[in-house]
Amino acid sequence: MLFSETTQAFYDKNANYGSNMPADAEEITGDEYAQFYAAVNSARRVYKSASAFVISIPQPDKYYTWDENTSSWKITAAMSQQRDNDAASALKQTASSEVTRSSTLISILSDKVELQDFSGAETSDSVTATLTIWKKYRIDCNSVVTGSATELPMAPDA
């Protein structure tokens, strides 16, 4: 079996790849194949250091790229900003979903208060208190959606 550091891929030494065979492909042992295969498939990089193969630490996240010059994972300022933007977008999406969820619960609780339709240990006061808590939660979640808050509040049913 052959391995190429450049392509991070394996090649059958008996196959004819013609000009598609990477120049740096070199023969590896069966044990190395097993180790490298596991490494490559777990977001690690196999690279040469002082003429010996080394397996890197796992890629920290999808925003990091391999730096051939330093043989390490690096994140650029642009990718760091992209990661921050993606996290903010995901937070806003979650907050928006929570606004929708809380609106449904608020509607049900409002109906209970309006119709005085309580079950079990529920009372007008307990349902009204719960309604107020969910309304405050919805307002706080909406603040995340609009960008005036940066942390999702704890859900009342958490």
N, C-alpha and C positions, 0 to 999 in steps of 0.2 A: 504494500500500500504506500502511496505517495501522499504527502501533505504540502500545501502551499500556504505560506504565511500571508502572502498578498491577497489571495482570494478566500482564505480561511476555509478551504475545501479539500476534499480527499479525491484521489485519482487512482484508478486501478492501474498498476504498473504494466499489465499485459494488454491494456486497451490502447488503441491508436487515436490520440487526440489531435494529431497533426500540429498545426500552428496554434491551436487553442490550449496547449499544455503550458501552464505558467513556467517561466524560466526558473523560478525559485522552488519548484516542486522537488522535494527530496524524500528518499525512502525513510519510513518510520517502522518501528516494531509493532507487533500486535498489541502490546501493552500501551504503547504511546497512542496507537489508534483509539483504543478504548478511552483513554484519558482525554485526548484531544476532542473526540466526538462528544463526550459528556460536557466538556468545557465550552465548546462552540455552541452547543444546544442549551446552555444555561447562561447566555449573555456574557461569556468570558472571551478573552482574546488570547490566542496562542501566538507567541512572538519569540524571536531569537534574541538572546542576550549572551554575549561572550561565546558565541557559536553553539549554545545549548538552547533548546526550547524551554520556554517558561509560560506558565498559565497565569493570566492576569486575575485580579479581583473581578467580581461581577460588575457589569456596567451599572452605575448607580441608578440611572433611569433613562428613558428614551431620549432625553435631551442632551445626553453626553455622547461625544464621538471619540474615537480612538485617535490619539496623537502619535504618529509614527516617530516623531523626533524625540519625544520624552518617554515613549512606551508606557503611556498612562491615559486614563480617561480624562477628558477635558470638557468643560462647558464654556461656550462663548457667551459674551454679554447678550447677544441677540437671542440665543437659545434660553438663557436664564430668564430674559424678559418674556419669551414665549411661554415658558413653564409657568411663570407668574400669571400671565394672561389666561392660560388654560385653566389654572386653579381658580381664578376669579370667576371665569365663565361657568365652571362646574358648580361653584358655590351658588352663583345666581340661579342656575338651573334647579338645583336642589331647593333653594329658597322659594322659587316660583312654584314648584310642586307642592311644597308645604303650605303656601298661600291657598292653593286649590284645595288641598286636603282639609285645612282648617276651615275654609269657607263652607265646605260640605257639613262638617261637624257643627259649625255655628248655626247653619240653617236648621239642622235637626234640633239643636238645643233651643233655638228661638221658637220653633214650632211647639216644643214641649211647654215652654213658659207661656206662650200665647194661648194654647189650648188647655193649659193646666193638666197635661197628660203625663203623669209621673208613674214610675214603676218601682217596685221594691222599696228601698230606703230613700229614694229620691224625694226631695221636697222642693217647693218653689225657690227657697233660699239656696239650697245646694246646687240646683240646676242653674240658677242665675249666677251664682259664684263661678261655676264651671264655665258658663257662657262668657263671662268677663275675662277669665283667664285665657280662653281660646281667642277672643278678640284681640287681647294684648299681644298674644303670640303671633297672630296674623299680621298685626301692625309691624311688629319687630321683624318678621320674615320679609314683609314688603320693603322695609328699609334696606335690607340686603339686596333685593331685586333692583331697587332704584339707585343703589350705590352709596346711600348715606350711612350704611353700616357695613362692616367687613367680617362679622362673625355671626354664624347662624345661632339663634337662641336655642335653649333646651326645650324640646317639645313637652307640653304638659303631660302627655301619656308616656313619656320616656322612662 
